[in-house]
Amino acid sequence: MKLQDVMHEDVPTISPDETATAAWERMRALGADHLVVTKGRDIIGIVSWYDLSGPLGGTHRRMGRRVGEDMLGILARGARSLPYAKERDT
């Protein structure tokens, strides 16, 4: 089995400037546990259901915090561009 056989090309994304409430609602609508945080075509982090749930996550949503304040930054040395699947053959 190859990675391309199981990967998803259209991953759910969100901007770091959108609110935690918008991320929560998008995850609920899509049935997703995570959203990839992107700025343009660059991946800058990931926000999870866990980040936005429970007492702390509820407080973040009520306070109007932005996704960029709640996400887990996953790329320490610069961002990578999306979509990988379309760029792999070039």
N, C-alpha and C positions, 0 to 999 in steps of 0.2 A: 504494500500500500504506500502511496506517495502522499506527501502533504497536500498537494493540489487536489487530491481526491476527497479530502475532508475539510479543507479550509473554506471560509466564507469570504467572498470578495466584497460584499456590501455590508460592512460592519456598522452598527449604529454609532454615530458620533454626536458630539456636542461641542459648542464653543466654550472656552473658559469664561467668557463674558456673560453667558446665560446664567439664570438663577438656579439655585439648588432645587427649587420647586419645579422649574421647567425640566430639569434632569430627572427628578422623581417621577413626574408625569409621563415623560417619554419612556422611561424604563417600564412603568406600569403598562402603558399602551402597547409596547413591543414585547412584553414578557421577558425583558432582558435583565440580567444581573449586573452588567457592566456597560459603560459607555466609554468609547475612546475619545479623549479630549484632543481636539485638533484646532490649530490656528492656521487657516488657509489649508495647505496640503501637508503641513507638518504635524506629526504626532507629538504632543507635549505631555501627555499623561493619561491616566485612566481614573474614572470615578465609579465606585461600586454601590450596589444597593446598601451594603453595610455602612458605607460612608454617610448615607442619607437617611438611614432608618434609626429606630430607637430614640431615646430621649435627646441625645446630642444631635442626631440628624434632624429631628423635629425642630429643635431650637434653631439650627442653621437655616431650615426652610422658613420658619417664622421670621427670622431676622433678615431675610432677603439676601443671604450670602450668595456669592457667585461660585460657579463650579470651580474656577481656578483657585479658590481659597480652600476647597475641600478635597481636591483630587490628589491622587498619589502620583507624583512626578516619576516617570519610569525611564526617562532618557537623560542620563547624567552628562553625556558628551555631545549634545546637539541633537536636533530632531531628524527624523527620517521622513521621507515623503510617501504619500499614498497615491494611488493604490499599488501595492507590491505586485499583485498578480498581473497587472497590465504592463509593468515595467520589467518583469523577469526575462522576457524574450529579447530585450534590447541590449 
